[in-house]
Amino acid sequence: MYGHFIQFTIPKIGQALVAVVLYLNFLKLPFVACFAGAYPAVYLLLPLLLLAVMSWIGRDPLGPGMIVNSHLTGLYIAGDVVGLLARAIGGTVQAAWQTIWMGGLLAWVGTAAMMLWSYFKAMRLVTTTYRLQTTKPLPGGKLRVLQISDLHPGKGAVDRKRIPELNRRIRELNPDMILFTGDIFDEHVERPDFDSFNAFFATLDPPGGKWFVLGNHDLFHHWREPSYGRADLEGAFARAHIRILEDVSQLAYVGKDATPVRIVGRKDWLYTQGNRFTPAQLMPNGPDNVYTILLDHEPRELKADAAAGANLILSGHTHGGQIWPTGLVAKLFRYNELNYGMKQITPACAAIVSGGTGTWGYKIRTEGKTELVMVEIEQKNA
């Protein structure tokens, strides 16, 4: 019930707010207001026509059109607030603001500029590198871990046309192991993208293997019928030699080096509603001398993970906010324990949350980074 309210009711309330704010401000547009005296009916009907167009653009409550409308609405509200302050001050300040505001045209120009910038921000794939140290033994005294998270290929920033770029970047990084932290696929992924990415994953051969935990979109939490099912995903990953971990702890070895690294994969919190193995159940012997990497799609229960023996926690899910102010709201309501970046949970444990190797739903990002995450871990003397 709560999930239904979040997914459907809140977007509709948002659409209603957008409609009211846009209509009131459309009346102020210079090319609309010019009809006020001679054609009062047109003055009232033309904004309705504009509103109908904007409603059609934003018909999907989670689509890019709604993002455009919400940013336009936000700029209109900000402009109205500034306008009221300028009117209260009067004189030169009021005249200057009226010139700058242009009856609301500035909101349109600002929204267009923001959407253009957000497109390039979403499409720009970067590599973010974190460097850690540990007193625990590592294979060859060091470990290079590549995290891929929240790829969402297709409608988002990454599709099969970008596979050559990903291939080049990953091979240049030369990781010891590749860790997938969920939402590699979702319900919007078309079958050609699904097949192409799995074929690409099969060509990657890091000496420490490829490991995967499910996110909330890979096999569930779907808005429509996906182009693949669990059997398809498991079969494709088996052929690509990607190990799926669902509340499982396993030892990994980098090449022929006998020094193990523990990989712990947790089931997705949303899918299980928190009814999953605890960190203590997955690591019943507690902290030991084996370097332990814990994969959990959502950044939750970080302190419990660290207490049970995790040295590195890798998560995704948040996209670093992706669309402002999503990240800010998540921080204010503490929905996630960490929204983006790295946090030292204990002296022996760090948590890292990726901004996502892709974007969800559209090629727009006003917050966070589209990134590959590289973690370089070095063994130091105790």
C-alpha positions as a Python dict, from the first residue, in 0.01 Angstrom:
ca = {
    (1, 'M'): (0, 0, 0),
    (2, 'Y'): (277, 242, 95),
    (3, 'G'): (469, 153, -222),
    (4, 'H'): (158, 214, -435),
    (5, 'F'): (120, 561, -279),
    (6, 'I'): (483, 649, -354),
    (7, 'Q'): (471, 516, -710),
    (8, 'F'): (137, 657, -828),
    (9, 'T'): (-24, 908, -591),
    (10, 'I'): (274, 1138, -532),
    (11, 'P'): (348, 1175, -908),
    (12, 'K'): (-17, 1268, -967),
    (13, 'I'): (-5, 1529, -688),
    (14, 'G'): (311, 1661, -849),
    (15, 'Q'): (136, 1681, -1188),
    (16, 'A'): (-149, 1879, -1033),
    (17, 'L'): (97, 2126, -879),
    (18, 'V'): (274, 2160, -1213),
    (19, 'A'): (-58, 2228, -1388),
    (20, 'V'): (-164, 2504, -1146),
    (21, 'V'): (173, 2681, -1144),
    (22, 'L'): (219, 2661, -1521),
    (23, 'Y'): (-131, 2787, -1601),
    (24, 'L'): (-102, 3087, -1371),
    (25, 'N'): (236, 3176, -1517),
    (26, 'F'): (136, 3112, -1878),
    (27, 'L'): (-110, 3400, -1834),
    (28, 'K'): (192, 3629, -1778),
    (29, 'L'): (383, 3534, -2091),
    (30, 'P'): (426, 3837, -2319),
    (31, 'F'): (281, 3670, -2629),
    (32, 'V'): (-20, 3556, -2424),
    (33, 'A'): (-75, 3876, -2226),
    (34, 'C'): (-88, 4080, -2547),
    (35, 'F'): (-432, 3933, -2613),
    (36, 'A'): (-569, 4043, -2275),
    (37, 'G'): (-732, 4366, -2386),
    (38, 'A'): (-861, 4293, -2735),
    (39, 'Y'): (-926, 3920, -2705),
    (40, 'P'): (-997, 3823, -2343),
    (41, 'A'): (-1125, 3478, -2442),
    (42, 'V'): (-799, 3403, -2625),
    (43, 'Y'): (-611, 3534, -2321),
    (44, 'L'): (-773, 3260, -2113),
    (45, 'L'): (-780, 2981, -2374),
    (46, 'L'): (-424, 3013, -2512),
    (47, 'P'): (-267, 2916, -2177),
    (48, 'L'): (-496, 2613, -2171),
    (49, 'L'): (-361, 2512, -2511),
    (50, 'L'): (-5, 2554, -2384),
    (51, 'L'): (-94, 2359, -2072),
    (52, 'A'): (-241, 2078, -2283),
    (53, 'V'): (85, 2057, -2478),
    (54, 'M'): (292, 2050, -2157),
    (55, 'S'): (58, 1787, -2008),
    (56, 'W'): (109, 1568, -2315),
    (57, 'I'): (486, 1608, -2285),
    (58, 'G'): (467, 1509, -1917),
    (59, 'R'): (206, 1234, -1958),
    (60, 'D'): (441, 974, -1811),
    (61, 'P'): (471, 1062, -1438),
    (62, 'L'): (820, 910, -1432),
    (63, 'G'): (929, 1011, -1782),
    (64, 'P'): (1163, 1284, -1908),
    (65, 'G'): (870, 1513, -1991),
    (66, 'M'): (773, 1526, -1626),
    (67, 'I'): (1132, 1617, -1541),
    (68, 'V'): (1117, 1907, -1788),
    (69, 'N'): (783, 2026, -1650),
    (70, 'S'): (894, 2000, -1288),
    (71, 'H'): (1209, 2202, -1352),
    (72, 'L'): (1009, 2460, -1544),
    (73, 'T'): (764, 2477, -1254),
    (74, 'G'): (1045, 2510, -1004),
    (75, 'L'): (1198, 2800, -1194),
    (76, 'Y'): (858, 2966, -1222),
    (77, 'I'): (802, 2936, -846),
    (78, 'A'): (1150, 3073, -775),
    (79, 'G'): (1090, 3358, -1018),
    (80, 'D'): (756, 3443, -856),
    (81, 'V'): (918, 3452, -512),
    (82, 'V'): (1195, 3681, -637),
    (83, 'G'): (933, 3893, -813),
    (84, 'L'): (736, 3940, -491),
    (85, 'L'): (1052, 4046, -308),
    (86, 'A'): (1143, 4284, -589),
    (87, 'R'): (794, 4436, -581),
    (88, 'A'): (822, 4484, -205),
    (89, 'I'): (1152, 4670, -256),
    (90, 'G'): (1022, 4860, -558),
    (91, 'G'): (1206, 5114, -769),
    (92, 'T'): (1512, 5008, -966),
    (93, 'V'): (1516, 4659, -819),
    (94, 'Q'): (1162, 4586, -938),
    (95, 'A'): (1230, 4733, -1282),
    (96, 'A'): (1551, 4533, -1320),
    (97, 'W'): (1384, 4208, -1224),
    (98, 'Q'): (1096, 4264, -1466),
    (99, 'T'): (1350, 4315, -1744),
    (100, 'I'): (1545, 4002, -1649),
    (101, 'W'): (1239, 3785, -1590),
    (102, 'M'): (1080, 3880, -1925),
    (103, 'G'): (733, 3784, -1809),
    (104, 'G'): (844, 3426, -1749),
    (105, 'L'): (1049, 3361, -2064),
    (106, 'L'): (1361, 3331, -1844),
    (107, 'A'): (1211, 3017, -1688),
    (108, 'W'): (1184, 2856, -2032),
    (109, 'V'): (1537, 2956, -2130),
    (110, 'G'): (1672, 2833, -1796),
    (111, 'T'): (1490, 2500, -1826),
    (112, 'A'): (1616, 2446, -2181),
    (113, 'A'): (1974, 2522, -2072),
    (114, 'M'): (1944, 2292, -1770),
    (115, 'M'): (1807, 2002, -1976),
    (116, 'L'): (2087, 2039, -2233),
    (117, 'W'): (2348, 2042, -1957),
    (118, 'S'): (2185, 1744, -1784),
    (119, 'Y'): (2198, 1541, -2106),
    (120, 'F'): (2572, 1592, -2147),
    (121, 'K'): (2624, 1526, -1775),
    (122, 'A'): (2436, 1196, -1803),
    (123, 'M'): (2620, 1084, -2116),
    (124, 'R'): (2968, 1163, -1983),
    (125, 'L'): (3108, 840, -1842),
    (126, 'V'): (3392, 893, -1594),
    (127, 'T'): (3612, 668, -1384),
    (128, 'T'): (3615, 739, -1010),
    (129, 'T'): (3908, 586, -822),
    (130, 'Y'): (3926, 519, -448),
    (131, 'R'): (4244, 408, -273),
    (132, 'L'): (4232, 204, 48),
    (133, 'Q'): (4480, 25, 273),
    (134, 'T'): (4445, -289, 483),
    (135, 'T'): (4661, -494, 717),
    (136, 'K'): (4501, -814, 587),
    (137, 'P'): (4686, -1022, 327),
    (138, 'L'): (4600, -954, -35),
    (139, 'P'): (4696, -1151, -346),
    (140, 'G'): (5030, -1005, -452),
    (141, 'G'): (4995, -740, -182),
    (142, 'K'): (4729, -544, -370),
    (143, 'L'): (4382, -574, -520),
    (144, 'R'): (4216, -379, -802),
    (145, 'V'): (3838, -403, -793),
    (146, 'L'): (3607, -264, -1062),
    (147, 'Q'): (3246, -190, -966),
    (148, 'I'): (2973, -174, -1230),
    (149, 'S'): (2634, -72, -1098),
    (150, 'D'): (2292, 46, -1220),
    (151, 'L'): (2371, 10, -1589),
    (152, 'H'): (2003, 18, -1698),
    (153, 'P'): (2095, -15, -2068),
    (154, 'G'): (1855, 108, -2333),
    (155, 'K'): (1648, 411, -2237),
    (156, 'G'): (1919, 553, -2011),
    (157, 'A'): (2263, 691, -2086),
    (158, 'V'): (2415, 357, -2189),
    (159, 'D'): (2304, 122, -2466),
    (160, 'R'): (2471, -141, -2679),
    (161, 'K'): (2625, 126, -2903),
    (162, 'R'): (2851, 223, -2612),
    (163, 'I'): (2986, -128, -2555),
    (164, 'P'): (3312, -52, -2745),
    (165, 'E'): (3372, 246, -2513),
    (166, 'L'): (3304, 36, -2204),
    (167, 'N'): (3528, -241, -2336),
    (168, 'R'): (3817, -1, -2392),
    (169, 'R'): (3782, 164, -2052),
    (170, 'I'): (3754, -162, -1859),
    (171, 'R'): (4053, -319, -2032),
    (172, 'E'): (4261, -7, -1967),
    (173, 'L'): (4175, -30, -1597),
    (174, 'N'): (4284, -397, -1593),
    (175, 'P'): (4090, -498, -1278),
    (176, 'D'): (4164, -810, -1074),
    (177, 'M'): (3791, -871, -1038),
    (178, 'I'): (3465, -716, -1156),
    (179, 'L'): (3178, -671, -910),
    (180, 'F'): (2826, -598, -1036),
    (181, 'T'): (2610, -437, -765),
    (182, 'G'): (2266, -470, -917),
    (183, 'D'): (2024, -313, -1165),
    (184, 'I'): (2245, -414, -1453),
    (185, 'F'): (1919, -474, -1639),
    (186, 'D'): (1561, -358, -1588),
    (187, 'E'): (1213, -393, -1732),
    (188, 'H'): (1278, -133, -2005),
    (189, 'V'): (1575, -323, -2151),
    (190, 'E'): (1501, -454, -2499),
    (191, 'R'): (1623, -801, -2589),
    (192, 'P'): (1898, -682, -2830),
    (193, 'D'): (2056, -478, -2546),
    (194, 'F'): (2017, -769, -2304),
    (195, 'D'): (2188, -1012, -2541),
    (196, 'S'): (2459, -768, -2650),
    (197, 'F'): (2567, -679, -2298),
    (198, 'N'): (2575, -1040, -2185),
    (199, 'A'): (2790, -1127, -2486),
    (200, 'F'): (3019, -838, -2391),
    (201, 'F'): (3039, -948, -2026),
    (202, 'A'): (3145, -1294, -2147),
    (203, 'T'): (3454, -1142, -2315),
    (204, 'L'): (3578, -990, -1988),
    (205, 'D'): (3813, -1224, -1806),
    (206, 'P'): (3954, -1073, -1485),
    (207, 'P'): (4170, -1321, -1292),
    (208, 'G'): (3957, -1288, -976),
    (209, 'G'): (3628, -1353, -1152),
    (210, 'K'): (3300, -1167, -1202),
    (211, 'W'): (3046, -1145, -919),
    (212, 'F'): (2689, -1013, -913),
    (213, 'V'): (2410, -928, -670),
    (214, 'L'): (2055, -853, -779),
    (215, 'G'): (1916, -501, -758),
    (216, 'N'): (1554, -403, -723),
    (217, 'H'): (1502, -384, -1102),
    (218, 'D'): (1687, -688, -1238),
    (219, 'L'): (1410, -941, -1166),
    (220, 'F'): (1140, -754, -974),
    (221, 'H'): (992, -412, -895),
    (222, 'H'): (887, -390, -1261),
    (223, 'W'): (666, -122, -1419),
    (224, 'R'): (598, -342, -1722),
    (225, 'E'): (663, -695, -1847),
    (226, 'P'): (1037, -731, -1906),
    (227, 'S'): (1192, -886, -2217),
    (228, 'Y'): (1366, -1155, -2010),
    (229, 'G'): (1306, -1368, -1701),
    (230, 'R'): (1510, -1525, -1423),
    (231, 'A'): (1598, -1828, -1635),
    (232, 'D'): (1724, -1599, -1914),
    (233, 'L'): (1936, -1396, -1673),
    (234, 'E'): (2079, -1697, -1493),
    (235, 'G'): (2156, -1872, -1822),
    (236, 'A'): (2322, -1568, -1975),
    (237, 'F'): (2530, -1505, -1663),
    (238, 'A'): (2634, -1870, -1645),
    (239, 'R'): (2760, -1850, -2003),
    (240, 'A'): (2942, -1526, -1918),
    (241, 'H'): (3092, -1690, -1606),
    (242, 'I'): (2931, -1435, -1374),
    (243, 'R'): (2855, -1573, -1027),
    (244, 'I'): (2518, -1464, -883),
    (245, 'L'): (2529, -1427, -505),
    (246, 'E'): (2202, -1427, -310),
    (247, 'D'): (2278, -1427, 63),
    (248, 'V'): (2597, -1622, -7),
    (249, 'S'): (2958, -1588, 106),
    (250, 'Q'): (3234, -1733, -112),
    (251, 'L'): (3612, -1721, -140),
    (252, 'A'): (3768, -1578, -454),
    (253, 'Y'): (4123, -1620, -580),
    (254, 'V'): (4309, -1389, -814),
    (255, 'G'): (4475, -1612, -1069),
    (256, 'K'): (4696, -1878, -911),
    (257, 'D'): (4767, -1675, -598),
    (258, 'A'): (4669, -1875, -291),
    (259, 'T'): (4563, -1569, -89),
    (260, 'P'): (4182, -1566, -74),
    (261, 'V'): (3942, -1272, -84),
    (262, 'R'): (3593, -1322, 56),
    (263, 'I'): (3298, -1199, -153),
    (264, 'V'): (2966, -1171, 32),
    (265, 'G'): (2652, -1105, -171),
    (266, 'R'): (2327, -1000, -7),
    (267, 'K'): (1974, -1031, -140),
    (268, 'D'): (1808, -703, -232),
    (269, 'W'): (1643, -527, 62),
    (270, 'L'): (1341, -406, -136),
    (271, 'Y'): (1274, -749, -283),
    (272, 'T'): (1289, -920, 56),
    (273, 'Q'): (1145, -624, 254),
    (274, 'G'): (1440, -671, 487),
    (275, 'N'): (1365, -1043, 546),
    (276, 'R'): (1706, -1171, 443),
    (277, 'F'): (2011, -1317, 611),
    (278, 'T'): (2178, -1077, 849),
    (279, 'P'): (2545, -988, 803),
    (280, 'A'): (2624, -1198, 1112),
    (281, 'Q'): (2453, -1500, 955),
    (282, 'L'): (2651, -1455, 634),
    (283, 'M'): (2976, -1414, 827),
    (284, 'P'): (2913, -1625, 1140),
    (285, 'N'): (3277, -1632, 1249),
    (286, 'G'): (3301, -1253, 1261),
    (287, 'P'): (3606, -1054, 1152),
    (288, 'D'): (3903, -1272, 1057),
    (289, 'N'): (4221, -1242, 854),
    (290, 'V'): (4051, -1271, 512),
    (291, 'Y'): (3985, -944, 329),
    (292, 'T'): (3606, -930, 287),
    (293, 'I'): (3409, -741, 23),
    (294, 'L'): (3034, -722, 77),
    (295, 'L'): (2798, -647, -212),
    (296, 'D'): (2456, -502, -135),
    (297, 'H'): (2255, -314, -396),
    (298, 'E'): (2113, -67, -145),
    (299, 'P'): (2343, 105, 106),
    (300, 'R'): (2175, -23, 422),
    (301, 'E'): (2291, -181, 752),
    (302, 'L'): (2645, -57, 699),
    (303, 'K'): (2741, -70, 1067),
    (304, 'A'): (2613, -427, 1097),
    (305, 'D'): (2809, -522, 786),
    (306, 'A'): (3127, -375, 934),
    (307, 'A'): (3071, -539, 1272),
    (308, 'A'): (3027, -880, 1109),
    (309, 'G'): (3362, -853, 931),
    (310, 'A'): (3320, -658, 604),
    (311, 'N'): (3621, -449, 503),
    (312, 'L'): (3469, -299, 189),
    (313, 'I'): (3097, -251, 119),
    (314, 'L'): (2995, -176, -239),
    (315, 'S'): (2646, -48, -322),
    (316, 'G'): (2456, 140, -591),
    (317, 'H'): (2081, 206, -622),
    (318, 'T'): (2085, 578, -541),
    (319, 'H'): (2231, 697, -873),
    (320, 'G'): (2381, 976, -664),
    (321, 'G'): (2034, 1133, -677),
    (322, 'Q'): (2034, 1156, -1061),
    (323, 'I'): (1759, 1421, -1062),
    (324, 'W'): (1793, 1701, -809),
    (325, 'P'): (1656, 1727, -540),
    (326, 'T'): (1610, 1347, -512),
    (327, 'G'): (1947, 1303, -343),
    (328, 'L'): (1879, 1589, -103),
    (329, 'V'): (1540, 1446, -7),
    (330, 'A'): (1697, 1102, 49),
    (331, 'K'): (1954, 1261, 280),
    (332, 'L'): (1697, 1463, 473),
    (333, 'F'): (1474, 1161, 534),
    (334, 'R'): (1773, 926, 573),
    (335, 'Y'): (1630, 681, 324),
    (336, 'N'): (1980, 561, 244),
    (337, 'E'): (2264, 544, 493),
    (338, 'L'): (2497, 681, 225),
    (339, 'N'): (2379, 854, -90),
    (340, 'Y'): (2704, 872, -282),
    (341, 'G'): (3081, 836, -250),
    (342, 'M'): (3291, 678, 22),
    (343, 'K'): (3241, 673, 398),
    (344, 'Q'): (3466, 517, 658),
    (345, 'I'): (3231, 307, 870),
    (346, 'T'): (3503, 178, 1106),
    (347, 'P'): (3884, 198, 1086),
    (348, 'A'): (3877, -144, 915),
    (349, 'C'): (3572, -94, 690),
    (350, 'A'): (3482, 155, 416),
    (351, 'A'): (3155, 181, 222),
    (352, 'I'): (3135, 308, -135),
    (353, 'V'): (2815, 397, -322),
    (354, 'S'): (2834, 432, -700),
    (355, 'G'): (2646, 701, -888),
    (356, 'G'): (2568, 436, -1150),
    (357, 'T'): (2735, 324, -1471),
    (358, 'G'): (2418, 434, -1649),
    (359, 'T'): (2102, 629, -1573),
    (360, 'W'): (1747, 512, -1512),
    (361, 'G'): (1463, 592, -1750),
    (362, 'Y'): (1612, 878, -1951),
    (363, 'K'): (1935, 1041, -2060),
    (364, 'I'): (1912, 1313, -1797),
    (365, 'R'): (2126, 1370, -1489),
    (366, 'T'): (2131, 1684, -1276),
    (367, 'E'): (2297, 1516, -979),
    (368, 'G'): (2572, 1259, -931),
    (369, 'K'): (2802, 1104, -1192),
    (370, 'T'): (2771, 837, -1458),
    (371, 'E'): (3073, 632, -1361),
    (372, 'L'): (3284, 323, -1341),
    (373, 'V'): (3419, 283, -986),
    (374, 'M'): (3774, 157, -940),
    (375, 'V'): (3889, 60, -591),
    (376, 'E'): (4262, 11, -542),
    (377, 'I'): (4344, -168, -217),
    (378, 'E'): (4700, -194, -87),
    (379, 'Q'): (4831, -424, 181),
    (380, 'K'): (5038, -248, 446),
    (381, 'N'): (5233, -380, 741),
    (382, 'A'): (5039, -409, 1068),
}
